[in-house]
């Protein structure tokens, strides 16, 4: 038996490069496998799940990109996402 299994640290308890998945109740890979998700859907789930704890808006942009890839590769739909930066004070205003 490997040392990591003897210490109770299997693959789901081990994370390389951060701890953003250790802080959540179910890892994206567990959810994806249990629900028979494909790689595109898994990637969206992964980036949405970790965005607040890791790369913030960069992870949300990655999730959108994988949504675009899914639309194209699974349904033949081309899409375009445009990012428009807003001033900080506009972003923080409550919705009317």
C-alpha positions in Angstrom: 0.0 0.0 0.0 1.3 3.5 -0.8 2.3 5.9 1.9 -0.5 8.4 0.9 -3.2 5.7 1.3 -1.8 4.5 4.6 -2.0 8.1 5.9 -5.6 8.4 4.7 -4.6 10.7 1.8 -6.0 9.3 -1.3 -6.3 11.1 -4.6 -9.3 13.1 -3.6 -7.6 14.3 -0.4 -4.5 15.4 -2.2 -4.2 18.6 -4.1 -1.1 20.0 -5.9 -0.9 23.8 -6.5 -3.2 25.3 -3.9 -6.0 24.4 -1.6 -9.0 25.8 -3.4 -10.7 22.4 -3.8 -10.0 21.3 -0.3 -12.3 24.0 1.0 -15.4 22.8 -0.7 -17.8 20.0 0.2 -17.6 18.0 -3.1 -14.8 18.3 -5.7 -15.8 19.2 -9.2 -14.3 15.9 -10.5 -16.5 13.9 -8.1 -19.6 15.7 -9.3 -18.7 15.4 -12.9 -18.1 11.7 -12.8 -21.2 11.0 -10.7 -23.3 12.9 -13.4 -21.5 11.6 -16.4 -20.3 15.0 -17.6 -18.0 15.4 -20.6 -14.7 17.3 -20.5 -16.3 20.6 -21.7 -19.0 20.6 -19.0 -16.4 19.5 -16.4 -14.1 22.4 -17.3 -17.0 24.9 -16.9 -17.9 23.4 -13.5 -14.2 23.4 -12.4 -13.6 27.1 -13.2 -17.0 28.3 -11.8 -16.3 26.4 -8.6 -12.8 27.7 -8.0 -13.1 31.3 -9.3 -13.7 32.9 -5.9 -10.8 31.1 -4.3 -8.2 31.2 -7.1 -8.1 33.3 -10.2 -11.2 35.4 -9.8 -12.4 36.9 -13.1 -9.8 35.0 -15.1 -11.5 31.7 -14.1 -14.9 33.1 -15.0 -13.5 34.0 -18.5 -12.2 30.5 -18.8 -15.6 29.1 -17.9 -17.2 31.3 -20.6 -14.6 30.1 -23.1 -15.5 26.4 -22.4 -19.2 27.3 -22.7 -18.4 28.7 -26.2 -16.4 25.6 -27.0 -19.3 23.4 -26.0 -21.7 25.5 -28.1 -19.5 25.1 -31.1 -18.3 21.5 -30.8 -21.6 20.0 -29.5 -24.2 22.1 -31.3 -22.4 23.9 -34.2 -23.2 27.3 -32.7 -20.5 30.0 -33.0 -20.6 32.6 -30.3 -18.7 35.8 -29.3 -18.1 37.1 -25.8 -17.1 40.8 -25.4 -15.7 42.0 -22.2 -16.4 45.6 -21.3 -14.5 47.0 -18.4 -16.6 49.3 -16.1 -15.4 51.8 -13.5 -15.2 50.4 -10.0 -17.9 52.8 -8.7 -20.3 51.7 -11.4 -19.7 48.0 -10.6 -20.4 48.6 -6.9 -23.7 50.4 -7.3 -26.8 48.5 -6.3 -29.2 47.6 -9.1 -32.1 50.0 -9.6 
